């Protein structure tokens, strides 16, 4: 058994910046990072980055503000989107760029340490790994993120011989795909990872049949890579406060912009025109009507109501590439011998089945009772067992719902689109980071929400979590936090038509909310037209950690 001041679970982008932030503020702390895989980087690790993998964020929006990523030549990027291997190199460099005491962050990582169980007793967390190593600590940061536990669908099978490969393992299986043994592959799923899998397989001259369920959320909605002048790429569009004002968001006070765009008749009409214009621009690049085959990639939801399925056209010729696949909207009935049997009766022969079916946002290292106490999502299989807790929260959410409609009357009208059944209950974490009831300020979860500019969100969450764990940030009373969680859930259901952990257009208001909680200036552009129209980049958050340090030093002097 080893005892540490702080244990961090996960060495992806969220875990690395959490370690950096903690050590900047507690340089003498004894910190260990437990990483399940053989290398660091999470979704950007060497074992998960494959040859055709590209970023969905431009160069200046996928880095930490405390360490610039070396800029690639424009000719080596696609509208500033670039190969995933570059992100891995950057994270490797980040992990060793500074020593705290005599150790870098990488020196503190223990690889191949899959956490099997986490429990708490006498104010200490006990973390046990799959190989029976035990670590104890008073402070625990869980940074496993949203792409750690694959959602592997179960099938009715009969002597099915081809390998079933989850999208998470594309890099590990690339040698198999490149060996010539796989001539025909079936890709299952409609999210961006299915586009990426199809692109990889096409590059290896593998014939792809792509199946997108009718019962899910449908095909991903891909933005164009470019943007109208003076912006450089589509990511910059949704990284301006002007566009975030077009999204009714509960993370910031309802100002005159929100009242105009989401309460007034002319404002709602104008807002709709903006979103419809963006949708037409993005659909025009795809040219879905070029063939009956491509029509099967038409998204089921318009831009305004999309969240989980928003992605980026981030590599040259992507639409032409994916159009080479045979695209079907159907359901898998069974797997037999070498065939995927569809509900329509069609049978597809294949040498591999690639399931791009997403991930679970639950935390299997916690037992069910601890998960409920912490406010973590529960898998659907546990809904009945914990129905009383779910009922209590549903009553709170119902009570909070009128507040959403008072703030944003336009959300009273709810369109209906295809959707999958919930895989888990909503998270009850305050600000998406901490349990409501944690008197010791002992645990925080980073990376539990999905949005754009994840590195910036990671950096701000890391500082907020550190402030919480060290007891240096004032929090509302428990009942106020409960109401806020219920209100956020009610808003998410109204805004994005269901439970989930992704809010794609609301990253700037979310990070602003966290900064305001800490008393740090959230208007990073200096006010004026730049605050409204200039895209937010990682560099805009440079100095937030020092601002927090200065704030604490000021408090200490006042007390003295």
N, C-alpha and C positions, 0 to 999 in steps of 0.2 A: 504494500500500500504506500502510495506517495501523496504527500500533502502539498498543495499549492495555494497561493493567495487567490489566484484566478485560473479557472479552466475555461478554455474556449473550444467549442465543438464545431469543427469545420474550418478548412484553410482555403476557402474560396474568396472572392472579392470582399464579401461582408466580414468574414472571419479575419482576414489580413488587416483590414483597416480598423477593425475593432481592437485587435492586438496593438497596433500602432498607436491608436488614440489612448488606450488604457496605459500604455507604457510612457507616452508623452506626459501624462498627468500623474503617473505613479511609477517613476523610472526604476525604483528599487524593488518593485513587485516581482514575485516569483510566479511567472506565467507559463502555462503549457497549452499548446494547441493540438487537439486530437483530430487527425484527418483520416477518414475512412479509406481513401485511395492511396496509390503509390506516389502521387505527386500533388503539388498545390495548384490552385486556380479554379477549382469547382468545374463549372461548365466550360471554362477556358483552360483546363489542365491538358497536359500533353496526351494523356490517355483518352481525352474526349474531343480534341480538335482534329478534324479530318481535312483532307486536301482542299476541298471546295468550300469549306466553312468561312463565312464572311460575317463581319459585325453588322448590327442593325443600328448602330450609332456612329456618327462621324468622329474623326480623330479627337476633336477638342471637347467631346461630350462623353468619352469613355476612358476617363483617367481620374485620379485623385488630384485635388487642388494642391496638395502638398508635394507632389512629384509629377512634373510634366512628362508626358509620353513623347519620345522622339518622333518628330513629324516625318511622314513618308513623303516622297515626291508625288505630286499630283498624278503622274502617269502610273503610279503603283497603287492607286486607289480608284474606286468607282463612286464618283460624287462624294468623296471623303469617307466612304465605307471601305473596309480593308480586311485582309485575311485574319482569321481568328488566331493564327500562330503568333501574330504580332502582339496580341493581348496577353498571350501566355508569356512571351518574353518580357513584357512590361511587368507583369505580376511577379515573375521570378526576380527581376531587378528590384522591384519594390521590397520584396521580402528580405533583401540583404543590403539595402541602401543606407541603413543606419544601425548602429549598435546602441543598445540600452544596457548599461553595465558592460559586460564583455560578450553579450550575445545579440545576434540579429534576430529578427522575427523567425526566419527560417530555422535558425538554430534551436528554436523552441518548439518546432513542429515534430510530432511523433506520427509518422506515416503508417498506413495499414492498420489503423486503430478504429475500427468500426465500433461505435458505442452501442452496447446491447441494452443497458439499463441505466436509469438515473433515478435516484431517490434522495430524500432529505430526512435528516434526523439530528436533533440537538444543534440546529443552526448550521449544519454542514451538509453540503451536497456530496453524495457518493456516486461516482461515475465509473461504470464497469464496461470494459471493452469485450469484444467477442472472444479474444484470447485470454480472458480472465484477469487482465491487469486492472487494478483499482486505483482511482485517484479521488482525493477528497479536497474540498475547497469551500470557503464561505461565499464566494462570488462565482457565478456561472453565467457565461454568455453562450447561447445556442445560435450558431450561425450556419445551420445546415441548408438554409435557403429553400427555394421552390423547385429545384431540379435534382433532388437527391434520391427520392424514392419513386421509381418508375411505376406508373399505373399499367400493369400488365393484364390485359383482358383475358378472361377465361373463354375457351371455345369448346364446343362439342366436337370431339376428335375421334377419328378411327384410323389408326395406323398412319398418322401423318408423318412423313419422313423429312421434309425440308426444315432447316433451322428457323425458329421464331426469334427474331432479333428486335429488341426495343431500340427506338431512336437514340437513346442514351449511349448505346454501344456501337454506333456507326464507325467511330474511329478504330475501335478494337477489331471490328470485323472487316475493315477495308482490305486487308490482305486476302481474305476469302473472296470478296467481291472482285478483286483484281486478278484472282488466280485463273479465271476462265471457267471455273466450275459452276458459276451462277450465270445462266443465260437469260432467265426470266425471273423477275421478282414482282411480288405484290406488295404495295405500300398501302397501309391502312391508316386513315386519319386525315383531318382537314386543316390542321394548324400549320404554322410556318415550318415546323420541323419536318412535316411531310413534303413541303416544297423543297427543303434542303436535301432530304433523302433522295427525292426524285432527281434532283440536280446531280448529286454524287453518283448515283447509279447510271444516269445518262452519260456522264463523263467517262464511265468505264464500259460503255457500249452494251449495257444491260437493258433489255426490253422491260418496261415497267407497265403494270396495270395498277392504277391508283383508285382505291375504293374510299369514298367519303360517305359516311353514314347519313341517312335521312333523319335519324333520331338525335343527332348531335347539333352543334352550333353551326355546322356547315363549313365551307371553305374559308380560310383566312382572307381578310381584306388587306391587300397590299398597297401601301402608298407608293406613289411615284418616287424615284430617287431625286429628281430635280425639284425646283421650286421657283416661283416667279421672282424676278429681280426685286429687291437687292439680295434676297436670300440665296444661299448656296445649295441647299438640299431640303428635302421634305421634313427632315427631323427638326430643322430650325423653325418650321411653321408651328409645330405643336410645342415648341420650347419658348414661345413668347407669351407674355401675360395677356396680350390682346386675345389670343386664341383660347387661353384658359378661361378668360371671362365669358367665352361662348359656351362653356360647360358649367352647368349649375352645380356648384361644389360647396359642401358643408364645412370644408377645412379652413375657411376664412370668413370674416364678418361679411354680411350681405351689404355691399356698398351700392352706390348709385348705378354702377355698371350692371351689377347683378339684377337690380330692380328693373332696369330698362330692358335687358335682354331676355329675362325670364319671367317677367310679370306683365309688362305692357304688350298690347296687341301688336304694335308696330315693331317693338323690339324682338318679340318672338319670331315674327315674320322675317325680319332682317337676319336674325341668328340662323334661322332655317335656310335662308338663301346662301349664307356663308358655308354652312355644312354641306348643302347640296352641291355648291360649286366645287368644294374640295372632293366630294364623292365623284362627280363627273370627271374631274381631272384625273383622279386615280383610276377610274374605270376605263377612261380613254386610252391610257397607256397599256392596259391589259388586252383591250380589243376582244372581249369575251365572245362577241358575235361572229368572229372569224370562222367558227365551225361549231357544229353540234357538240363535238367533243369538248371544246373550250367553254361552252355555255355551262357545263357542269362545274366550272370553277367560279361561277358568279356567286358572290357572298349572299347569304340569306338575310343579313342585317345591313341597313344603311350606316354611314359613317358615324352619325351622332350617337346611335345606340350600341355601337360596337365597343368592346374592350378587350376581352381575352383573345379575340381573333384578329387584332390589329398587328400588322407587321410591315416590313419594308421590302420593296423590289430593290435588292442590294447587290446584284451581280449582273454583269453584262449579258444581255440576251436571255434573261431568266424566263420571260413569258414564252419565248420561242422554244426554249429548252423543255419546259414542263409540258408544252403542247405536244411533244413527241410521245408522251405517255398516253395510254388508253385510260380515260377518266370516267369513272362510273359513280353514280349516286345510288347506293344499294346497301344492304346489310349482310354481314357474314352469317350464314346459317350453320355451317360446320366445316371441318377440315378433314379430308379423306385422302389417304395415300399421298399423292403429290398435288392434290387439287384443293383450291379454296372454293367452297360451294356457297353461292349467294342465295338470298331469299327469293330473288327473281327466278331462280332455277339455273342461272348461268354457272358454269364450272370453269375455273381458271387454273391451268397447270402452271406450277412455279417451282423454282429451285430454292427460294427463300421467301419468307414472309417478314416484312419490316413493319412493326407496330409503332406508329408515331401517335401514341394515345395519351401523351401527357404524363403528369406526375401527381402523386398524393401530397397534399399540404398538411398531413398529420405528422405526429412525432412519435413513432413506435417505440422509442426508448423509454417513454413514460408509461406507467401502467394507467389503466382507464380512469381510476379514481383520482390520481394525481393530475391527469390531463384535464379532468373536469374542474378540479380545484384551481388549476392555473388558468383556465379559460382557453385551452387549446382546442382546435377543431377535432371532432370525433368522426371516425368513419361511419358511413351510412349503416353499417351492420350493427352499430351500437345505439342507434336512435331509440329503439324500444326500451332498452335497458336503462337509459338515462332520460326517459321521457319527461319526468317531473322537472328536471333541470332545464330541459329544452322548453317546456311549457312556461316556466317562470320567465325565461328570457324572451319568449315570443310575446308574452304580455307586456314586457317592457318595450319591446320593439313596436308593438301596436300603439302603445301610449305615446311613443316618440314620433310616430309617422306624421301626425298633423303638423308638427313643427317643420317638417320637410316641405309640406305643401304650402304652408304659410310663407316660407322663404322662397319657394320656387313653384308657383301655381301651375306652370306648364307641365310639371311631372305628374299632375293628377290624371292625365290621359296616358294610359299604358298600352302601347302596341304589343302584339303577340308575334313572336318568331320562334322557329324551332330551337329547342334547347335540350341538353341532356339532363338526366335526373341528378340531383345533388350527390356528389361523392363524399361530402363531409358536412358537418354543421359549421356555421360561421365562427370565426375566431372571436373570442371575447377579450383579446388583449387590448389594453388601453394604448391608444396611438399606434396600434399594431406592433407594440414592443414589449409591454410589461403586463404581468397579472394585476388585476385590480386589488387583490388581497395578498400582499407580500410584505408583512410588517418589517422583515429584516432587510428589505431592499436587496435581495440576494440573487435574483435571476432576471435576465433580459433575453429577448429573442430579436435578432436582427435578420433582415432578409425575408420576413414573413409576408411581405406585400409585393405585388408585381406592378411595375410602372416603367416609364422610359428613364434614361439617364440613371441606371441602377448604381453606378459608381458614386454619383453625387448623393443619391439617397442613402447608400451605404455609409458614406462619410458623415452625413448629418445624423443618421440613426446611431452611429457609433458614439458620437459625442453626447447625444441625448441619453443613450443607455449608460454611458460612463458617469454622467452627471447624476443620473438616478441611482446607480449602484453605490456611488460614493456619498449619497445623501446630501448633495450640494444643490439640489434643485427642488423648489417647492412644488408640491402636487396638490390638486384639488382633493376634497374629501371623497371617501369611498363611494358614497351615493351619487356624487357628481360624476365620478368616472364611470359608474355603471350606466348612468343616463347618457353620457357621451358615447359609450360603446353601442348602446341601443340605437341612438340617433344615427350613428355612422352606418350601422347595419340597415336601418330603415332607408337611409339615403341611398346606399348602394343598390338596394332592391329597386328603388324608384329610378335611379339614374341609369343603371346598367341591367335592369330587368331581372335581377336575381342575386343570390348569394355568390360570393367569390372573393378573391383576394387581389384582383387587378383593377386599377383605375388609371387608364392609359393617358388621359388628358389632364390629370390632376396632380402631376408630380410637383410643379412649382408651388401651388397652394399647400401641398402636404409638407414639403421641406420648409416652407415659410412658417407654417404652424409650429413645427418642432423648434425652429429658431426663436420664434416669439415666446415659446414656453421657457426657453433658457434666457430670455432677455437680450438676445442677440439681434441686431438689425437684420431684418429679412428682405429689405428692399436693397438689393446688392448692386443695382445699376446706377444709383445716385439720384433717382427721381427723374421727373420730366418725361419726354417722349421715349427716351431709351428704356425706361422702366416698363413701358407698355409695348414697345415694338421691337426692341433689340433682343435677339435670342439669348436665353440663359445658357451659359457654358460652365464647365467645371471650374474654370479659373475665377468665376464670379464668387465662388465660395472660399477663395484663398484667404486664410487668416482667421477663420471662424474659431479654430482651436485656441489661437493666441487671444482672441477677443474674450473667450470664456476664461482663460487663465487670468487676464487682466481684471475681469469682473470679480473673480474669486479673491484676487489680491486686494482689490478695493474693499471688498466686504471684510477681509481679515483686518485691514487697517482701521476700518470703521469700528469694529468690535474692540480692537486694541485701544 
